[in-house]
Amino acid sequence: MEDGVIHAHETMRILMISAEGPPLLHAGALIDVMDALPRELRGRGHEVAVALPYYKEIRENPAFKEEDTGVTVDIRVGEKTFIAEYLQAHSASGVQLFLIRCDEFFDRDGIYGEQGVAYEDNAARFIFFNKAAVELARRLTPTPQVLHVHDWPAALVPVYVKAHNLPFSTVLTIHHLAEQGSFWGLDFRLTNLHERFFTLRGVEFFGKLNFLKGGILFADKITTVSEHYRREIQTPEGGCGLDVVLRENSHKISAILHGADYTRWDPETDKLLPANYTPDELWGKELCRGALLNGLRLDQEPRGPVLGMVTRVTGEKGFDILVPLLDRLLTDDIRLVILGEGDPVYETALAVATRKYPTKFAYRRTYDEKSAHVFEAGMDISLIPSRVEPSGLSAMYNLKYGALPVARATGGIQEIIEDYDPWDDNGYGFLCYEYSTEAFWDAIKRARELFRDQELWAKLRGRAMARNFSWSTAAERYEQLYSELIGKSEAAAA
């Protein structure tokens, strides 16, 4: 090591802190990231561990084995003291996990809430989690060099690191800016921070306590999950109120496009499919399509395309422009399949449409891993009408499984999907640029027309399946980011 530069082959010690990660089983990009990124970094020779709350779902999972570390710490949350117990385990891919137990906060059916309603004590729950994670980092030996926190539930960690002058570098990754951990101002006392932190230059935002704002101000580096999203969140339209704060801190924001986890999501090796397939051998995809329609009791004939989505059913995923299209769509010879839960208003609209078109449309609310994979493999066309799509991870899976996407161009989508242009015969997807029902309908019609030309469709599908978004590129970028920080802090300490 010379002049404060760490060479990439030197082992770095990273603790990731997140409210979600394996072994949880929900639909969501964050869990996939928390599985793949630590594994990839570990494969590159670094020591990586992940800290998560010990939820009821983890405790009740019979396949998952955790053991007590024997370490407990008293954590103050406002006037009260809670006990954090630390358990340890390994994820299926071998990454070290630390589970933070406090049944009063985490022994519940949901993570953030139930039936679409957030838990009333979320401020206290996640203040506790942030403090307990910092205490874990202080006790680990050897000490982690970088605390890499994800989204609002872990965003106070950099604030505590700065407030108590702790020897860690911090990185905040924003996967999802719309959720900020915003609570009423009185909850600030639960942080036990000095009141100088409840100001414009701290966690206060329009009189409220805002976890994410604290992370943005106090983290050493911020990353977002695609270059377009990095630019989008610094505009008034895409900034969800925090655009000014993000612009002021833009010097420390970089974009790292995340990868797709092809150890789990590859139709050639996917163990959850009724048949495997490759771009050259596609009869397996036909079998998957048949099995999907069969399992959902939908008509196999006539041979129009199967359209599908595996997603959270929320407004920002585009259901407000999709629901008005259901009648138009379902009077054509297509099949529509949707998997995912979310906003009760949209769930009800989907349930009503399935009763009206029982042989053409199936909606399954409860996510499970096997269904998600069979849906991907059985679809001809995937629908991504999202208003907000930071990383576009689902689009990466769609391409790999040969489900050509009809998508609104937002966030990471534009880095993943190339719009089909018949003039120069480029591209393999169908983009619409305006966020409206009519614009999305036009893009669906383009895909629908092209599907009739099976030879051309096969060519586009081959192109889509050949795209490769591997994690190794992203892991390398994180590695550079960490080593810059560690180099800086070691130079400062020298």
Summary of the structure (lengths in Angstrom):
residues: 494
radius of gyration: 23.1
end to end distance: 12.6
largest distance: 72.5
contacts: 1708
relative contact order: 0.11
helix: 40%
strand: 21%
